[in-house]
Amino acid sequence: MQVAVYPGSFDPITKGHLEIIRRTSKICGRLIVAVVDNPNKEALFTLEERLEMIKHSVEDLDNVEIDIFKGLLINYVKEKQVRIIVKGLRAVSDFEYEFQMALMNKSICGEIETLFMMTSPEYSFLSSSMVKEVVLLGGRVDDFVTPFVHRKIIEKIGNGG
């Protein structure tokens, strides 16, 4: 059974993230959605809030689990004895950065493979940062996140979203 890790901050989780999770869960026996705990990065949502939103969003997927990691992703993946890292790509700019990261990870641990998944065109522009910015500026984001996540964003930021 192949196990993969899909890492990210998921601040908040978007429909783009969910699409990658759902597609990956169909080709892997088990998928770990690993939320990075980076104290140097200012997140809108706490780790607990992000975990709650992810759990609610994937509760119908039996082979998906959620976890938290600190530090280097490659160390987390080795600790979990996983050989596949999944990265979602939206644009060429994502590829350039993620390609460098994949090469660095491969140089640290040659057994680890990075699987790149292109998002569907309907989500190719979507990011958590963009969702937060649109809400902060008074725009609507209900098409980009689940209803549960949308409620959490409105509770946190306000503005009607």
C-alpha positions in Angstrom: 0.0 0.0 0.0 1.5 3.3 -1.1 1.5 6.1 1.4 1.9 9.7 0.4 2.2 13.0 2.3 0.6 16.2 1.1 2.2 19.0 3.1 1.0 22.6 3.4 -0.1 25.4 5.7 -3.7 25.2 4.7 -4.5 28.6 6.1 -7.3 28.0 5.2 -7.9 24.9 3.1 -9.4 25.7 -0.3 -11.3 23.8 -2.9 -8.0 23.6 -4.8 -6.4 21.8 -1.9 -9.4 19.5 -1.6 -9.2 18.6 -5.3 -5.6 17.5 -4.9 -6.4 15.6 -1.8 -9.4 13.8 -3.4 -7.4 12.9 -6.6 -4.4 11.7 -4.6 -6.6 9.6 -2.2 -7.8 7.7 -5.3 -4.3 6.6 -6.3 -2.6 6.1 -2.9 -3.6 3.6 -0.3 -3.2 6.2 2.4 -2.7 10.0 2.3 -1.4 12.0 5.2 -2.3 15.7 5.0 0.5 17.2 6.9 0.0 20.7 8.3 3.2 22.6 8.9 3.6 24.3 12.3 5.9 27.2 11.3 6.2 29.7 14.2 8.0 32.1 11.9 5.0 32.4 9.5 2.1 34.4 10.7 -1.0 32.3 10.1 -4.6 33.6 10.3 -5.9 30.4 11.8 -4.5 28.5 14.7 -3.2 24.9 14.1 -6.3 23.6 15.8 -8.6 25.6 13.6 -6.8 24.5 10.5 -7.0 20.9 11.6 -10.7 21.2 12.3 -11.4 22.7 8.8 -9.4 20.0 7.1 -11.0 17.2 9.1 -14.4 18.5 8.3 -13.6 18.8 4.7 -12.2 15.3 4.2 -14.4 13.3 6.7 -15.8 11.2 3.8 -12.4 10.0 2.8 -11.5 6.9 4.8 -7.9 6.7 3.6 -7.0 10.3 4.5 -5.5 11.3 7.9 -4.4 14.7 9.2 -1.2 15.3 11.1 1.1 18.2 12.1 4.8 18.6 11.6 7.5 21.0 12.5 10.9 21.5 10.9 12.0 20.0 7.6 9.4 18.1 5.6 12.0 15.6 4.6 12.7 14.7 8.2 8.9 14.3 8.8 8.5 12.1 5.8 11.5 9.9 6.8 10.1 9.6 10.4 6.8 8.5 9.0 8.6 6.0 6.6 6.8 7.5 3.6 8.5 7.7 0.2 6.1 10.0 -1.7 5.5 13.7 -1.3 2.6 15.2 -3.2 2.7 18.8 -4.3 -0.1 20.6 -6.1 0.9 23.0 -8.9 -1.1 25.9 -10.2 1.3 27.6 -12.5 4.8 27.6 -13.9 5.9 29.8 -10.9 4.8 27.0 -8.5 6.8 24.5 -10.5 10.0 26.4 -10.4 9.9 26.6 -6.6 8.6 23.1 -6.0 11.1 21.6 -8.4 14.0 23.2 -6.4 12.5 21.8 -3.2 12.1 18.4 -4.7 15.7 18.4 -5.9 16.9 19.5 -2.4 14.8 16.7 -0.8 16.1 14.2 -3.2 19.7 15.2 -2.5 19.1 14.8 1.3 17.2 11.5 0.9 17.4 9.8 -2.5 14.6 7.4 -1.6 12.0 10.1 -1.5 10.0 10.9 -4.6 7.9 14.1 -5.2 4.7 13.7 -7.2 3.5 16.9 -8.9 -0.2 17.2 -9.5 -1.6 19.9 -11.7 -4.7 21.5 -10.3 -7.8 21.8 -12.5 -8.0 25.0 -14.5 -10.9 26.2 -12.4 -8.6 26.4 -9.4 -5.4 27.4 -11.1 -5.5 31.0 -9.7 -6.6 30.0 -6.2 -4.5 30.3 -3.0 -5.2 30.6 0.7 -3.5 34.0 0.6 -5.8 35.2 -2.1 -8.9 33.9 -0.3 -7.9 35.8 2.9 -7.1 39.0 0.9 -10.4 38.9 -0.9 -12.3 38.6 2.3 -10.3 41.3 4.0 -11.2 43.6 1.1 -14.9 42.8 1.4 -15.2 40.3 -1.5 -16.9 36.9 -1.7 -15.1 33.6 -1.4 -17.9 31.1 -1.0 -17.1 29.6 -4.4 -13.5 28.9 -3.4 -13.9 27.1 0.0 -16.4 24.7 1.5 -19.4 26.1 3.4 -17.9 25.1 6.7 -14.6 26.8 5.9 -16.5 29.8 4.7 -18.2 30.1 8.0 -14.9 29.9 9.9 -13.4 32.6 7.7 -16.4 34.9 8.3 -16.2 34.2 12.1 -12.5 35.0 12.1 -12.3 38.0 9.6 -15.9 39.2 9.2 -16.8 41.3 6.1 -19.6 39.0 4.9 -17.2 37.1 2.7 
